[in-house]
Amino acid sequence: MASYGLEQDVPSSILMEKRARKLAEDDALRLYNRVRQLQKEETKAQKRIQDTKRKAKEIIRYRERNELVRQEKEQRYHELQLEVEKQKAENLKLREEILRNKVEQENRVWADKYTTAQQTKEEKAEIEKLLLETRLLSRKEAVEQKEAVRRQQEEARKRIEQLKLDRLLMVRTHHTQLQTYLSALPDACAPAQASA
């Protein structure tokens, strides 16, 4: 009678061992697939980080290009000033020639001189106004560009931080799943050992 009960227990323990082995193999396969998925996600995260770095380099190139444009504007402005001074010198020379040629018409000369002086004053005022507007516009553009670069850099920094946090969360989740799986393995094998 006791011998019959022992024969019943032997196939039952073998069956339990097979089931436990099957469960362990299934868990190992799921874990392997999860690891592969995490590796793919890490590759995607690395690609996003590289894209962010590339965008940061583009921002730097954009800033350098803007600086070059600003320098070119200043150069053109300087050339314009020289041209204006040259024109003023030529105008002055022309006025002196007119004065020399028309000494006998003193009243007319004085009227012409007054008119030319007024025009020069208005030109100077117009030039100063233009220079002031150019300076204000350059400052405004510089401030706007600086703010845009600052915002882009801040956004890039936040994206990098978020990617780091996402990756850390992913690793922690994987670690927790692995701990849960490893702690469950002895429990799955316990009935087989007790039967043996």
C-alpha positions in Angstrom: 0.0 0.0 0.0 2.8 2.4 0.9 4.8 1.2 -2.1 1.9 2.2 -4.3 1.7 5.7 -2.9 5.5 6.2 -3.5 5.0 5.2 -7.2 2.3 7.8 -7.5 4.6 10.6 -6.1 7.5 9.9 -8.4 5.7 10.8 -11.7 4.0 13.8 -10.0 7.4 15.2 -8.9 8.8 14.7 -12.4 5.8 16.5 -13.9 6.2 19.4 -11.4 9.9 19.6 -12.3 9.1 19.8 -16.0 6.5 22.5 -15.3 9.0 24.5 -13.2 11.6 24.1 -15.9 9.1 25.3 -18.6 8.2 28.3 -16.4 11.8 29.1 -15.9 12.5 28.8 -19.7 9.5 31.0 -20.4 10.7 33.6 -17.9 14.2 33.5 -19.3 12.8 34.1 -22.8 10.7 37.0 -21.6 13.6 38.5 -19.8 15.8 38.1 -22.9 13.2 39.9 -25.0 12.9 42.6 -22.5 16.7 43.1 -22.4 16.7 43.4 -26.2 13.8 45.9 -26.1 15.8 48.0 -23.5 18.9 47.8 -25.7 16.8 49.2 -28.6 15.4 51.9 -26.5 18.9 52.8 -25.3 20.0 53.1 -28.9 17.1 55.4 -29.6 18.0 57.5 -26.6 21.6 57.7 -27.7 20.4 58.9 -31.1 18.3 61.6 -29.5 21.2 62.7 -27.5 23.4 62.9 -30.6 20.6 64.9 -32.4 20.5 67.3 -29.4 24.3 67.8 -29.6 24.1 68.3 -33.3 21.4 71.0 -32.8 23.6 72.7 -30.1 26.4 72.8 -32.7 24.0 74.3 -35.2 23.1 77.0 -32.7 26.7 77.9 -32.2 27.2 78.1 -35.9 24.1 80.3 -36.2 25.5 82.6 -33.5 28.9 82.8 -35.3 27.1 83.6 -38.6 25.1 86.3 -36.9 28.3 87.8 -35.4 29.8 87.8 -38.9 26.7 89.5 -40.3 26.9 92.1 -37.6 30.6 92.8 -38.3 29.8 93.1 -42.0 27.0 95.6 -41.2 29.5 97.6 -39.1 32.0 97.5 -41.9 29.3 98.8 -44.4 28.3 101.5 -41.9 32.0 102.6 -41.6 32.3 102.7 -45.4 29.2 104.7 -45.6 30.6 107.2 -43.1 33.8 107.5 -45.1 31.7 108.1 -48.3 29.7 110.7 -46.5 32.8 112.5 -45.3 34.3 112.3 -48.8 31.1 113.8 -50.2 31.1 116.5 -47.5 34.7 117.3 -48.5 33.8 117.5 -52.1 30.8 119.7 -51.3 33.0 122.0 -49.3 35.5 122.2 -52.2 32.7 123.0 -54.6 31.4 125.7 -52.3 34.8 127.3 -52.1 35.2 127.3 -55.9 31.8 128.9 -56.2 32.8 131.5 -53.6 36.0 132.2 -55.5 34.2 132.4 -58.9 31.4 134.7 -57.6 33.2 137.2 -55.4 31.4 140.1 -57.0 28.0 138.6 -56.1 28.5 138.6 -52.4 24.8 138.7 -51.4 24.1 135.7 -53.6 27.1 133.9 -52.2 25.9 134.4 -48.7 22.5 133.1 -49.6 23.9 130.1 -51.3 26.2 129.5 -48.3 23.2 129.8 -45.9 21.2 127.3 -48.0 24.1 124.9 -48.2 24.7 125.1 -44.5 21.1 124.4 -43.8 21.2 121.4 -46.2 24.4 120.2 -44.5 22.8 120.5 -41.1 19.7 118.6 -42.2 21.9 115.9 -43.8 23.9 115.7 -40.6 20.7 115.4 -38.6 19.4 112.8 -41.0 22.6 110.8 -40.8 22.7 111.0 -37.0 19.1 109.8 -37.0 20.0 107.0 -39.4 23.0 106.0 -37.3 20.9 106.0 -34.1 18.2 103.9 -35.7 20.9 101.5 -37.0 22.4 101.2 -33.6 19.0 100.6 -31.9 18.1 98.0 -34.6 21.4 96.2 -34.1 21.0 96.2 -30.3 17.5 94.9 -30.7 18.6 92.1 -33.1 21.5 91.2 -30.8 19.1 91.0 -27.8 16.6 88.9 -29.7 19.2 86.6 -31.0 20.8 86.2 -27.6 17.4 85.4 -26.1 16.6 82.9 -28.9 19.9 81.1 -28.4 19.4 81.1 -24.6 15.9 79.5 -25.0 17.2 76.9 -27.5 20.1 76.1 -25.1 17.6 75.8 -22.2 15.3 73.5 -24.2 18.3 71.4 -25.3 19.4 71.1 -21.6 15.9 70.1 -20.5 15.7 67.5 -23.3 19.0 66.0 -22.2 18.0 65.9 -18.6 14.6 64.3 -19.5 16.4 61.7 -21.6 18.7 60.9 -18.6 15.8 60.6 -16.3 13.9 58.4 -18.7 16.9 56.1 -19.1 17.4 56.0 -15.3 13.8 55.0 -14.8 14.1 52.4 -17.5 17.2 50.8 -15.8 15.4 50.9 -12.4 12.3 49.2 -13.8 14.5 46.6 -15.5 16.4 46.0 -12.2 13.1 45.7 -10.3 11.8 43.1 -12.8 15.0 41.2 -12.7 15.0 41.1 -8.8 11.4 40.0 -8.9 12.2 37.2 -11.4 15.2 36.1 -9.4 13.3 36.0 -6.1 10.6 34.0 -7.8 12.9 31.3 -9.1 13.5 29.4 -5.7 9.8 29.4 -5.0 9.1 27.8 -8.4 11.6 25.0 -7.7 10.6 24.5 -4.0 7.8 21.9 -4.6 10.1 19.7 -6.7 12.8 19.7 -4.0 10.2 18.9 -1.3 8.9 16.0 -3.3 12.3 14.7 -3.9 
